[in-house]
Structure formats: structure tokens, C-alpha cells
Amino acid sequence: MSSFLNKHVFKNELVTAAFFFGVTVLAILTLIYFGHASIVLSLIVLGVITSAMLGVNTMLISLIPHYFNKTGKVSTVSGMLNSTTYIGSAASSYGIGAVAQHFGWGFTRISWGVLAFLGAGICLFASRKWQQFSKSR
């Protein structure tokens, strides 16, 4: 779905990633306000969050490196992006537990929303430069 939306709607990997970050923010808000009402709703919303973040991952990890083909830096860019992903995953594995233990799950969910909001903002901020760069390739 993310590749389809990027190719046919947004035509910019960073705008597409921002869209999926936005979906994540909305899903987290749903989880915060309505998640306590139903375990089924919570599970569906968590599935939406996971799927939306997979869309972000597809844009940033899978599609961006091919723009560096002409410079011979595809492997370098891909490796840097993948290593960043794994570092973030490892840090969040510990970090989410630590935040939840010290501040509770309510604060943890809010922090997820803030991070997704910041991710959307960063992607939108960089999207114009990315558009210029990607068109030159």
C-alpha cells in the first residue's frame, strides 16, 4: 500500500512517510482515548500502528537507497539506514520498557504519538529538498 500511494498519489518518499507517520499519530490518539474500551479495538489499532510504521520503513529503508545508484552509494546508504533502524529498534526495546516502568503506559503511548508527530514533521520539512534531489537522479 505504501509503494502504491507513493507511486500514484504522493510521488515523494518523504511525503509518503509523513503520511504514514500521521496515520500512526491518529491511531495512537485512538488508542489513548478509546483503547481502554475494548481489547479488540486496541489490537486493531496496534495493528494499524505496526502497518503504518512498516509503510514508513518501506519508504525510508527500501526505496530511498536506489536514488544513489548513479553515485555507486546504494550499499552505503542502505547500510547506514538499516543500521540506524536496528539501533533504534534495540534502543526502543529497552527504552519502551524503561519509560513504561517509570512513567506508566499512558505516558508511553503519548511519547509514541509525540515521536510519530516529530517524524512526520521532519519528513515534511525535508520533503522539498528530497523532491529536488530525487528529480535530479
C-alpha positions as CSV (number, residue, x, y, z in Angstrom):
1,M,0.0,0.0,0.0
2,S,2.8,2.4,0.8
3,S,4.5,1.8,-2.5
4,F,1.2,2.3,-4.4
5,L,0.4,5.5,-2.6
6,N,4.0,6.8,-3.2
7,K,3.8,6.0,-6.9
8,H,0.3,7.1,-7.6
9,V,-0.6,9.8,-5.0
10,F,2.3,11.4,-3.2
11,K,5.2,10.8,-5.6
12,N,7.7,11.7,-2.9
13,E,9.0,9.1,-0.4
14,L,9.3,11.6,2.4
15,V,5.7,12.9,1.9
16,T,4.5,9.3,1.9
17,A,6.5,8.5,5.0
18,A,5.0,11.7,6.7
19,F,1.5,10.4,5.7
20,F,2.1,7.1,7.4
21,F,3.6,8.8,10.5
22,G,0.3,10.9,10.5
23,V,-1.7,7.7,10.3
24,T,0.3,6.5,13.3
25,V,-0.4,9.6,15.3
26,L,-4.2,9.2,14.6
27,A,-4.0,5.6,15.6
28,I,-2.1,6.3,18.8
29,L,-4.7,9.0,19.7
30,T,-7.4,6.4,19.1
31,L,-5.5,4.0,21.4
32,I,-5.1,6.7,24.1
33,Y,-8.8,7.8,24.1
34,F,-10.7,4.6,23.2
35,G,-8.2,1.7,23.8
36,H,-9.5,1.1,27.3
37,A,-13.0,0.4,26.0
38,S,-12.1,-2.8,24.1
39,I,-9.2,-5.2,23.8
40,V,-10.3,-5.9,20.2
41,L,-10.1,-2.2,19.3
42,S,-6.7,-1.9,21.0
43,L,-5.4,-4.9,19.0
44,I,-6.8,-3.5,15.7
45,V,-5.3,-0.1,16.4
46,L,-1.9,-1.6,17.3
47,G,-2.1,-3.5,14.0
48,V,-2.7,-0.2,12.2
49,I,0.2,1.4,14.0
50,T,2.5,-1.5,13.1
51,S,1.4,-1.5,9.5
52,A,1.8,2.3,9.2
53,M,5.3,2.1,10.6
54,L,6.0,-0.6,8.1
55,G,5.0,1.9,5.4
56,V,7.5,4.4,6.8
57,N,10.1,1.7,6.9
58,T,9.4,0.8,3.2
59,M,9.9,4.4,2.1
60,L,13.0,5.2,4.2
61,I,14.8,1.8,4.0
62,S,13.7,0.2,0.8
63,L,13.0,3.0,-1.7
64,I,15.4,5.8,-0.9
65,P,18.7,3.9,-1.4
66,H,18.1,3.3,-5.1
67,Y,18.4,7.0,-5.8
68,F,22.1,6.7,-5.1
69,N,22.6,4.2,-7.9
70,K,24.4,6.7,-10.2
71,T,26.9,7.6,-7.4
72,G,27.6,3.9,-6.6
73,K,26.5,4.6,-3.0
74,V,23.4,2.4,-2.8
75,S,25.0,-0.1,-0.5
76,T,26.5,2.6,1.7
77,V,23.2,4.4,2.1
78,S,21.2,1.2,2.5
79,G,23.7,0.0,5.2
80,M,23.6,3.3,7.1
81,L,19.8,3.4,7.0
82,N,19.5,-0.2,8.1
83,S,22.0,0.2,10.9
84,T,20.1,3.2,12.1
85,T,16.9,1.1,12.1
86,Y,18.5,-1.7,14.1
87,I,20.0,0.8,16.6
88,G,16.6,2.4,17.0
89,S,14.9,-1.0,17.4
90,A,17.4,-2.1,20.1
91,A,17.1,1.2,21.9
92,S,13.3,1.2,21.9
93,S,13.2,-2.4,23.1
94,Y,14.9,-1.3,26.3
95,G,13.6,2.3,26.2
96,I,9.8,1.5,26.0
97,G,10.1,-0.9,28.9
98,A,12.0,1.7,31.0
99,V,9.6,4.5,30.1
100,A,6.6,2.3,30.9
101,Q,8.0,1.2,34.2
102,H,8.9,4.7,35.4
103,F,6.1,6.7,33.9
104,G,3.3,4.2,33.1
105,W,1.7,3.1,29.8
106,G,-0.3,6.3,29.4
107,F,2.8,8.4,29.2
108,T,4.4,5.7,27.0
109,R,1.6,6.0,24.4
110,I,1.8,9.7,24.5
111,S,5.6,9.6,23.9
112,W,4.9,7.3,20.9
113,G,2.5,9.9,19.5
114,V,5.0,12.7,20.0
115,L,7.7,10.8,18.3
116,A,5.4,9.9,15.3
117,F,4.4,13.6,15.1
118,L,8.1,14.6,15.1
119,G,8.8,12.0,12.4
120,A,6.0,13.4,10.2
121,G,7.3,16.9,10.7
122,I,10.9,16.0,9.9
123,C,9.8,14.2,6.7
124,L,7.7,17.1,5.6
125,F,10.4,19.6,6.4
126,A,12.9,17.6,4.2
127,S,10.5,16.6,1.5
128,R,11.0,19.7,-0.7
129,K,14.8,19.1,-0.8
130,W,14.3,15.4,-1.3
131,Q,12.0,16.1,-4.2
132,Q,14.7,18.3,-5.8
133,F,17.3,15.6,-5.2
134,S,15.2,12.7,-6.4
135,K,14.2,14.5,-9.6
136,S,17.9,15.1,-10.4
137,R,18.6,11.3,-10.3
